[in-house]
Every structure is written in structure tokens, then in C-alpha cells.
Amino acid sequence: MITIKAAEITGPRQVTLVEDELAGPGPGEVAIRSLYSGISHGTEMNVYRGDAPMWRRKRDPRTKLFVDAERPEWEYPLRYGYACVGVVTAVGSEVTEIAEGDVVFCFAPHQSAHVLPVKSVFKLPEGIDPRAGVLTAVLNTTFNGMLDADLHLGECVVVFGQGVLGQLTVQWAKLSGASPVIAVDLIEKRLEISKRVSGADLVFNAGEVGDIAMAVRELTDNRGADVVFEFSASDRALNEAIRTACYNGKVIVMSWYAGALANVYLGAEFHHNRVQLISSHIAGISPELSHRWTVARRMEVVLSLMPKLNLDGLITDVIDHENAAAAYAMIDTRPQDILQVVLDYGED
């Protein structure tokens, strides 16, 4: 048996460290000792705060609708997380593609060890810092957004929200030949990272610029942005993203919003400028591309392109995993001070 420590969400804004045991790997499985795991500052905050709809309702697998049920989809305690990097410590029979000692990524919760099917773990490219490897999850998310955007060389891209997903999207857009690539946020520290680390051509502080849509038109001969990405989870930002898009432009909605959006006005630019609102979610591939792109191909491409990106500069805080509760609380209460928090499981 493998003794582990795991972080459990035990109530809204409550995290507890518990001990547990795992059986060793069976056929087709591998055992992994965690090195680092990344806390999502968007999705996981919805889960941590109790805002996710799964705490109250259940998504019907047949209709794909959230419906009332006797028991909601999630109940406390919940082990959550989906960005873990570890070293393989044992392999089961029939495992040939992964070996002991390999450093791998897995979509797994915050705990000190895992036993998983070999097909659900992915060997990191040589030279990638294991701490930065936790970004593999959100790299898939943001790359999927690029597929949804169908971006072309020389097109103007605006990215609202410069958390780690927004930063990665700036980097993807630059790598794809977009120009100019403009980053928008309210936090000056994030905008500085957007310029220095992610390579944004321009940065706009929304609190200072005010009318982002007009500022972008002044730069684009009054066209507006060809593609706008929205990561801020703010209804005001979503409305401004719609205004910023050009006629027949696209807004790729990457945020997971909590509650109703009182400040989104669909009767103005959205309606008259034929703006496309596209919901991008990691679980699926754009239908226009699904005949040649798969989830497996997406992961393969993401891993191959990781060395071309500046990932190390996006990790701002590394915290001992036994202090997971404090790490969650820091993200919840001081988002302006941090970009990406990583839990460190040490060498034991």
C-alpha cells in the first residue's frame, strides 16, 4: 500500500489535509510520486467558494442540462485539482510506454501520490521544469481556445484577463503570427508580466484606458479586433469584449462565470455587429475541426510546443503542499499579488 496525503475541500472556503492509502499499480497502471501540482485560479476558485453549479444540481448526461436531483453532482468532502506533475515510481504489467523515473503530467487532484492508468499520464518534454509542467492542463485549455478562434496571420487579438490562461493565450497568439496582440487587465503587475514574459505588443489597464473598444479601433483603422478572448470572469469585461470585436468578429469565451451576468447588453454591438460568441471548453474540439483534430492530437501538439513558450516566468508562488489551505485562501483573497500558485510535495 502507498500512504498519501491529500487536500480535500470540506466546505465553502474550507480545505483539510487528510491521510489515505492507495493500492499499488495493477496491469496497465503506474504509480506516481507527486512533485508539484498547480491550483487553478479560475475553475478551482468556483469550486472552492462553492459557486460551481455541481454543488447544487446535476448535469444530466443524456440532455446535457443541469437539473435538480436528490443528490447534487458533488458532495463534501471533495478531492479536486487537475494539474499534477510527478515521477513514476512503479509500473504494472503490460506497461511499456512509461518507465520508472519518468517525469509525467496527469490530470489528477492535489495529493502526494497517485495510481493511474498509463494512458492518462503524459511524459513531459526534456528540459521542461517540473514546476512549469503543471501548466500542461491550462495549455490544453488555451490551445483549444486557439482552435476555436480559427486565428489567421496578421489578425488583431485582444485578451481580456491576464491571469495565467490569458498570459498563455497571448503567447499562443504571438506564436500563431497574430498582430497586434493586446493584453487587458486591471492589475498592473499582470500587465508587466504580459509585456516582459508573454510578449504582448500592447497592454491596456482597463481602469485607466476606460473605453477599450475605442482604443482598439484607433489602432486598427476603426475595424476592431478580429478575435477577442475573455478570461476575466467579469460580466463588464465580457460586454467590453463584445464591443471590442470587429464586425463579424469573434469573442472566445473562456471564463466560467459565477451567477447571472447583469452587465452584458446584447441589444447593441452584439446584435448589430454580428459578433460571434463562442464558448470554448476543454472537453470538446471545435466541430469544424473534429474530423482531423482529437483530444489526443491536441495533447501531442501542446507537449511538442511547450519548449517554445515562456512558462517558468508565469510561476510566481511555490508553497508546501501541507499548506494547501493557506494557498487556496491566498488566491481567493489576494489575486492581485500572484499569478500561478504551485504546491510543492518535496522529495520524500
C-alpha positions in Angstrom: 0.0 0.0 0.0 1.1 3.6 -0.7 0.4 6.1 2.1 -0.6 9.5 0.8 -1.6 13.0 2.0 -4.5 14.6 0.1 -6.1 18.1 0.1 -9.9 17.8 0.5 -12.4 20.6 0.1 -14.7 20.1 3.1 -17.0 23.1 2.7 -17.1 26.5 1.1 -13.6 28.0 1.5 -12.5 25.1 3.7 -9.6 22.8 2.8 -8.3 19.9 5.0 -5.3 17.7 4.6 -6.1 14.0 5.1 -4.1 10.8 5.1 -5.1 7.8 2.9 -3.7 4.7 1.3 -3.6 3.5 -2.3 -3.1 0.1 -3.6 0.0 -0.5 -5.9 -0.3 -0.4 -9.6 -2.2 -3.2 -11.4 -1.9 -4.2 -15.0 -1.8 -1.2 -17.3 -1.3 1.2 -14.4 1.6 3.3 -13.0 2.3 4.7 -9.5 3.4 8.4 -9.4 5.0 10.3 -6.5 3.8 13.9 -6.9 6.4 16.6 -7.3 4.2 19.6 -7.9 0.5 20.4 -8.6 -1.0 23.7 -9.8 -4.0 25.3 -8.3 -6.4 26.8 -10.9 -7.2 30.4 -10.1 -10.4 30.4 -12.1 -12.1 27.0 -12.1 -10.9 25.9 -8.7 -11.9 29.1 -7.1 -15.5 28.5 -8.3 -15.2 25.0 -6.7 -13.5 26.2 -3.5 -16.0 29.1 -3.0 -19.0 26.8 -3.5 -20.2 28.6 -6.6 -20.0 25.8 -9.1 -23.4 24.5 -10.1 -22.4 20.9 -9.4 -22.7 21.6 -5.6 -26.5 22.2 -6.1 -27.5 20.4 -9.2 -26.5 17.5 -11.5 -25.6 17.7 -15.2 -27.8 15.1 -17.0 -25.5 13.1 -19.2 -28.4 12.5 -21.7 -29.7 16.0 -22.1 -26.5 17.9 -21.1 -28.7 20.1 -18.9 -28.2 20.9 -15.2 -31.2 19.6 -13.4 -32.5 19.3 -9.9 -31.7 15.9 -8.3 -32.0 14.3 -4.9 -28.2 14.4 -4.6 -26.1 17.0 -6.4 -23.2 16.0 -8.7 -20.6 16.9 -6.0 -20.7 16.4 -2.2 -18.3 17.3 0.5 -15.5 16.3 1.0 -14.2 16.6 -2.5 -10.7 16.0 -3.8 -10.2 18.3 -6.7 -7.4 19.5 -9.0 -6.2 18.6 -12.4 -2.6 19.7 -12.8 -0.1 17.3 -11.2 3.5 16.6 -12.2 5.3 13.6 -10.6 7.9 10.9 -11.1 6.9 7.4 -11.9 7.9 5.1 -9.0 6.4 1.7 -10.2 4.7 0.3 -13.3 2.3 -2.5 -13.6 2.4 -5.4 -16.0 1.8 -4.6 -19.7 3.2 -1.0 -19.3 5.8 -0.3 -22.0 5.5 3.4 -22.9 6.3 4.8 -19.4 9.2 3.7 -17.2 10.2 4.2 -13.6 11.9 7.6 -13.2 10.0 9.3 -16.0 8.6 12.7 -15.1 5.0 12.9 -16.1 1.9 15.1 -16.1 -1.5 13.8 -15.1 -5.0 15.4 -14.7 -5.2 14.5 -11.0 -6.1 16.1 -7.7 -3.8 17.6 -5.1 -2.3 14.6 -3.3 1.2 13.3 -2.7 0.9 10.1 -4.9 -1.4 8.6 -7.5 -2.0 5.2 -9.1 -3.4 5.8 -12.6 -4.0 4.1 -16.0 -0.9 4.6 -18.1 -2.9 6.1 -20.9 -3.9 9.0 -18.6 -0.3 10.1 -17.9 1.9 12.1 -20.3 5.7 12.2 -20.3 7.0 15.8 -20.2 9.4 17.0 -22.8 13.1 17.1 -22.0 14.2 20.4 -20.4 10.8 21.4 -19.0 10.9 22.5 -15.4 8.5 20.1 -13.5 7.0 23.2 -11.8 6.1 24.7 -15.1 4.9 21.3 -16.2 1.7 21.8 -14.1 0.7 24.3 -16.8 0.1 21.4 -19.2 -3.6 21.4 -18.2 -4.2 25.1 -18.9 -2.0 24.9 -22.0 -4.6 22.4 -23.4 -7.4 24.7 -22.4 -5.9 27.7 -24.1 -4.7 25.8 -27.2 -8.3 24.6 -27.5 -9.4 28.2 -27.5 -7.0 28.9 -30.3 -8.6 26.1 -32.3 -12.0 27.6 -31.6 -10.7 31.0 -32.7 -9.5 29.9 -36.2 -6.9 32.7 -36.0 -5.1 33.9 -39.1 -1.7 35.5 -39.6 -1.7 39.3 -39.1 -5.1 39.4 -37.3 -5.6 41.6 -34.2 -6.1 39.7 -31.0 -7.2 41.2 -27.7 -7.0 39.1 -24.5 -9.2 40.3 -21.6 -7.8 39.0 -18.3 -4.1 38.4 -17.7 -4.2 35.5 -15.2 -2.1 32.5 -16.3 -4.6 31.4 -19.0 -4.6 34.9 -20.5 -0.8 35.0 -20.4 -0.6 31.7 -22.2 -3.1 32.8 -24.8 -1.0 35.9 -25.5 1.9 33.6 -26.1 -0.1 31.3 -28.4 -1.4 34.2 -30.4 2.2 35.6 -30.9 3.4 32.1 -31.9 0.5 32.0 -34.4 1.5 35.2 -36.1 -1.3 37.5 -34.8 -0.5 41.2 -34.8 -1.0 43.2 -32.8 -1.7 41.1 -29.6 -3.1 43.3 -26.9 -3.4 42.3 -23.2 -6.1 43.9 -21.0 -6.3 43.7 -17.2 -6.9 45.9 -14.1 -3.8 44.7 -12.3 -0.6 46.5 -13.3 1.7 43.6 -12.1 0.0 41.2 -14.5 0.3 43.7 -17.4 4.0 44.0 -16.7 4.3 40.2 -16.9 2.3 40.3 -20.2 4.9 42.5 -21.7 8.1 41.1 -20.2 7.2 37.3 -20.1 4.4 36.7 -22.6 5.4 39.2 -25.3 2.2 41.3 -25.6 2.6 44.0 -28.2 0.5 46.4 -26.2 -1.1 46.3 -22.7 -4.1 48.3 -21.6 -5.1 48.9 -18.0 -8.9 48.8 -18.2 -9.1 51.1 -15.2 -7.0 53.8 -16.9 -8.0 53.4 -20.6 -11.7 53.1 -19.9 -13.1 52.5 -23.4 -11.1 49.6 -24.6 -13.2 49.1 -27.7 -12.5 52.6 -28.9 -8.8 52.3 -28.1 -8.5 49.2 -30.2 -10.4 50.8 -33.1 -7.9 53.7 -33.0 -5.2 51.1 -33.6 -7.0 49.2 -36.4 -8.4 51.8 -38.7 -11.7 51.5 -36.9 -12.1 47.8 -37.6 -11.8 46.5 -34.0 -10.2 43.1 -33.0 -10.6 40.1 -35.3 -10.6 37.8 -32.2 -11.2 38.7 -28.6 -10.6 36.2 -25.7 -12.3 36.7 -22.4 -10.7 35.2 -19.3 -11.6 37.6 -16.5 -15.0 36.1 -15.5 -16.3 39.6 -15.2 -19.6 40.5 -16.9 -18.4 44.0 -17.6 -15.3 42.6 -19.3 -17.4 40.3 -21.4 -19.6 43.2 -22.5 -16.4 45.2 -23.4 -15.0 42.2 -25.2 -18.2 42.2 -27.4 -17.8 45.9 -28.1 -14.1 45.4 -28.9 -14.7 42.7 -31.6 -14.9 43.9 -35.2 -17.9 43.4 -37.5 -18.4 39.7 -37.9 -15.6 39.2 -35.3 -15.4 36.5 -32.6 -15.4 36.5 -28.8 -13.9 33.3 -27.5 -15.5 33.0 -24.0 -13.1 31.0 -21.8 -14.3 32.1 -18.4 -16.5 30.0 -16.0 -18.9 32.7 -14.7 -20.4 32.5 -11.3 -24.1 33.7 -11.4 -26.1 35.9 -13.7 -24.4 38.5 -16.0 -26.2 41.8 -15.2 -23.9 44.0 -17.2 -24.0 42.2 -20.6 -26.1 44.1 -23.2 -26.9 42.0 -26.2 -29.0 44.6 -27.9 -26.2 46.9 -29.0 -22.9 45.8 -30.6 -23.5 42.1 -30.3 -26.7 42.3 -32.3 -25.8 45.0 -34.9 -22.1 43.9 -35.5 -22.9 40.2 -35.9 -20.5 39.3 -33.2 -20.0 35.6 -32.6 -19.9 34.4 -29.0 -18.1 31.1 -28.9 -18.0 29.0 -25.7 -14.6 27.2 -25.6 -14.3 24.2 -23.2 -11.5 21.7 -22.9 -13.9 18.7 -23.1 -14.6 19.1 -26.8 -13.0 20.1 -30.1 -14.4 22.7 -32.5 -16.9 20.8 -34.7 -15.3 22.4 -37.8 -12.0 20.7 -36.9 -13.2 17.5 -35.3 -12.7 15.4 -38.4 -8.9 16.0 -38.1 -8.3 17.1 -34.5 -8.8 15.0 -31.5 -8.1 15.4 -27.8 -5.1 13.1 -28.2 -3.7 15.1 -31.0 -4.2 18.3 -29.1 -2.1 17.0 -26.2 0.6 15.7 -28.5 0.9 19.2 -30.1 0.8 21.0 -26.8 3.7 18.8 -25.4 5.7 19.4 -28.6 5.3 23.2 -28.5 5.9 23.6 -24.7 9.7 24.4 -25.2 8.7 27.3 -27.5 6.8 29.1 -24.7 8.0 31.1 -21.7 6.4 29.0 -18.9 8.9 29.5 -16.0 8.1 33.2 -15.8 4.5 32.5 -15.0 5.1 30.6 -11.8 5.0 33.2 -9.0 4.5 31.3 -5.8 5.6 27.8 -4.7 4.0 26.6 -1.4 4.5 23.4 0.6 1.5 21.1 -0.1 0.8 20.8 3.6 -0.2 24.4 3.5 -2.8 23.9 0.8 -5.5 25.6 2.8 -3.4 28.8 3.1 -2.6 28.6 -0.7 -6.3 28.5 -1.6 -7.0 31.3 0.8 -4.2 33.4 -0.7 -5.6 33.0 -4.2 -9.1 33.8 -3.0 -8.2 37.0 -1.1 -5.1 38.3 -2.8 -5.4 37.6 -6.5 -3.7 40.9 -7.3 -0.4 39.7 -5.8 0.0 36.3 -7.5 -0.2 34.7 -10.9 0.2 31.0 -10.5 0.5 29.1 -7.2 2.2 25.7 -7.3 2.1 23.1 -4.4 5.4 21.5 -3.7 5.4 17.9 -2.4 9.1 17.8 -1.6 11.5 14.9 -2.1 10.1 12.4 0.4 
